[in-house]
Amino acid sequence: MRYGFVGLGNLGGHLAASLLRAGFAVTVHDKDRRLADRLIAAGAEWAGSAADLAGRVDHVLTCLPSPAVSELVLREMLPRMAKGATWIENSTLGRDDVLRLGALAAAAGVRLLECPVTGGVHLAARGEITVLAGGEADLVELHRPALMAMGNRLFHMGPVGSAAIIKVITNMLAFIHLKATSEALMLARRGGIDLGQAWAAIRASSGNSFVHETEGALILNGSYDIAFSVDLALKDLGFALSFGREFGVPLDLAAATEQTYVAARAAYGGQAQSPMIAKLLEDLLHTDLRAPGFPARLD
């Protein structure tokens, strides 16, 4: 099968590269042509537009920054996509957006398989990210080889819309954990504990989390560079709080974490790295959270 991939940013570029490494025929497009250079060097074909790409492949994957951009790209592609083709959406969208865009695709004879991914850009680069699928079981099986090339764990969550909910839940937890590890590291620092030892002790304790191991290390380096912005965090927290209202679930921790990100955006801008919520504490207390031996980026 010939796959097209639209959206070659921090995450999408790695997903497309994983497909190429697995031997799939891949055609790529992004509004920034330079993002495709390494993929073309690895064997991908270039398409000058999303519509051009859609007319040259069997199925299309997208990884885009917002529901508005996903809709814009989808509307451009649909007239050129073959009847019965699959649109595999790797972006993080709200459930209502997924259902609405899925209906738009269905009206044009295209089937949606929502497949947001979770685990971080560094795992996407290794082909080890987790794929959360929402859609018909036959589509999951049809595209299983490609999905497992992008990530080494695949969970079929249920019908279209299911993956949007669980993806938002996982991101909500990650942001809460990041706020918690920031406070924990500052508490250790102000308590006079060596931060390298504190990080290692927490990692080996019942208080550990995936976020502490990964983003906590980037905080201690001072790069904060997880390749995920404050604006994207606020988008996902907004989705989570919307689900809380819809399902009648109070989300006290998510609401408090959202306000921390609002403060980070005011202080550092929406394109700042999301772990920079830790810098809010550093600036407030005039106390840095640096420790030697921690990486600037995750491998």
N, C-alpha and C positions, 0 to 999 in steps of 0.2 A: 504494500500500500504506500502511496505517496502522501506524505504529510506536509502541510504548510504550517509555518509558525509566525505569528504576528505579535511583536512586542518583545524586544531583545534587551531589556534593561537588566538590572542587577540579578533578577530571578529568571526571567524568561530566556536570557542568553544562555544560562547554564542548562536549562531544561532542553533547549534546542540542541546544545552541544552533546547532551547525553543521548539523544535520539541518533545523532550522527555517529557517535562512538559505537552504538549498537548495530549500525549498519543500515538504518532506515534512510530512504531517499527523502530529503528535507529541502523545501523551498522556504526562504525567509524574507520577511519585510519588517522594517521599522522606519519611523519618520526620520530617524538619525541613521543615515546610511553607514556611518563609520562603525556602528555597533555590530554590523554584519560581517566586518572584514575577517575576523578570526574564524567565523563559521564558514564563510566562503572558502577560506584557505583550507578548511577541514573537509570540504566537499559539498557544502550546501550550494543551492542555486539561489540567485537573487531575483526578487520580483519588485518592480518599480512602484507598485501600489498594492493595497490589500485586495482590490478587485482583480488585478492581474494575477496575484497569487491564488485567489480562490478558483479561478478558471483553469489553473494548471495542476491541481492536486485532487486527491480523493477526499481528504478530510483536513480540517483546519483546527489548529490549537491557537489560543490567544492568551496572553499574559499582560494585562493592561492596568493602568493605575486607578481607574475609577469606573463606576457604572456608566457614566456619560460617555467616556471614551470607548468602552465595550460596545455600547449601543451604536455609536458612530461607525465603528469599524464593522460591526455586524451588518448594518444597513448597506454599507458599501460592498460587502462581500456577497450578500444573499443573491442578488441577480445573477451572479456568475457561478455559484455553487451548484453542484449536481444534485438532482433529486435523490434523496436517501443518504446524502452525505452527513457526516457527523461534525458538529461544532463542539470541540472540547475546550471548555472555558477554565483556564487555570487561575484567573483573577479572583480576588476576594470580593464578592458582591453580597449585598443584602438579599435575603430570601425573596422579597417582593420583586427585586430587580431580576433575579434568576428566573422566577416564574413568568414574569412579563416578557423578558427577552426570549425565553424558551418558547412561548406561544408565538412570538413574532417569527422565530426560526421555523416552527412547525407549519405555519401558514405558507411558508415558501418551500415546504417539503424537506426541511433540514432538521435533524434530530439533535437535541442538546444532551451532552454528558458533562455535567459540572464536575470539575476536578481541581478544587483548590489544593494547595500543598502547604505543608507545615514542617518546621524543623530548622529553618534558617538557610540563608544563602550559602553558607559553607557546606551544608549537606547537599544542597542542590548541585554544587560544583563537583561533588564526588559521586553523584547519582544515587544518593542515599536518603533523599528526602522522603517524607511520608505523603502519600496521595490519598485524598479523601474524595470518594466518588459518590455522586448522586445522579440517578437515572435508571434506565431499564437495564436489567441484568444481562441481556444479550449484547448491549453496547459495551458494558464493562468487559465481557469476555472477548468481544471482537478486538478491543483496543488494549487488552491486558498486556501483550508483549511490549507495546510502546509505553504504557503507563509504568510497567515494571522496569523499563530502561531508564526512565526519569527518576524513579524512586524505588527503594528496595522493600517498601511496605505499602500495601494497598488495602484500603478499607472501603467496602461498598456500604454506605450509610443508609441507603433506601432510595426513594424516588427523588426526582429533581426538587431541590429546595432543602433536602436533608443535609447535604454537605455544607451548604452555606451556614446553617445553624451551628454545626459542630466546629467548623473552621473559626467562626467568630468566638465560640466558647474557648477554643485552644488559645487564640490570640489574647482574649481577655485574661486568661490565667497567666500568660507570659508577661503581660504588662503589670499585673498585680505582683507577680514574683519579682519583677525588676524593681519595683518600688520597695518591696520588702528587703531584697538583698542590698539595695542602696542604703537603707536605714540600718541594716545589720552591720555592714562594713563601717559606716560612720560611727556606730556605737562602739565597735571594736577599736577603731582609730582613736576616739576620744577617751577610751578606757586604757590606752597605752599599750595595746596589744600589737605585735608585729602583724601587718596586714597580709603578708604572704602566708604566715602560719594560720591566721584567722580564716583566710579563704580555704586553705587545705583542711582545716578542722571542720568547717561547715560542710565542705564537700563530703567528708567522711561521716557526717552526722545525720540524724533524723530530720534535720532542718534543711537538707540539701534540695536543690532543684536543678533541672536542666539549665534554666536561665542563670542561676548562680555560677554554674560551671563555665558557661560560655560568655554571656554578657558581663558577668561579674569580673571575668578576667580582663575584658576590654576596658572596664572602668578603672581597674588597677593599673593598666598600661597608660591610660589617659587619652587614648585615641577615640574611645566610645564608638568605633566604626563597625557597626553591625550591618550596614547597608540597608537600613530601614529607618524612615524618617518619622519625626514627631507628627507631621500631618497624616501620614498613613496610620499611625497608632490612634490618633483621634478619630479617624474615619471608622476604624474597627471598633473602638470603644463606643462610638455612637450607635453602631449596629447592635452591639451587645445590650446597651441600655434600652434600645427600642424593643428588643426581644423581651427584656425584663418587664417592660410595661405591658406588652402584648400578652405574655404568659402569666402575668401576675406574680412575678418573682422579684422581691426586693434585692437589689444588687449594691449593697452599701460599699463594698470594697472597690467595685468597678467604678462607682460614682466618684469616690475619693481619688482614685487613680486618674480618672479623666481630668479632674481639676489640677492635679499635678502636671499633667501634660499640657493643659491650657497655660499654666504658668511657665512651662518650659518653652512653649511657642512664643509667648510674650517676651521671654528673656533672650532666646537664641534664634528664633525664626522657625517656620514650619519645616524647612529642609534640614534642620539640625538632626543629628543622629538620636534615635529614641533613647539610648542609655544615658543621654545627657540630663535626664531627670535627676541623676545622681549629682550632677554639677550644681543643681539648685541648692542641695544641701552643702556642698563644698563652698559655694559662694556665700551662702547665708552664715555659715560658721567659720569662714576664713580658714578652712582646714582641708587639705588635699587628701585624696584617696590613692596615692601612688605607691606602688611596690615594684621592686625590680623583678625581671624574669618573666613578665607576662606579655603576651603577643599583642601587636597592634591590630591584627586581623586574624580571624579564625581560618584554619586550613581545612 
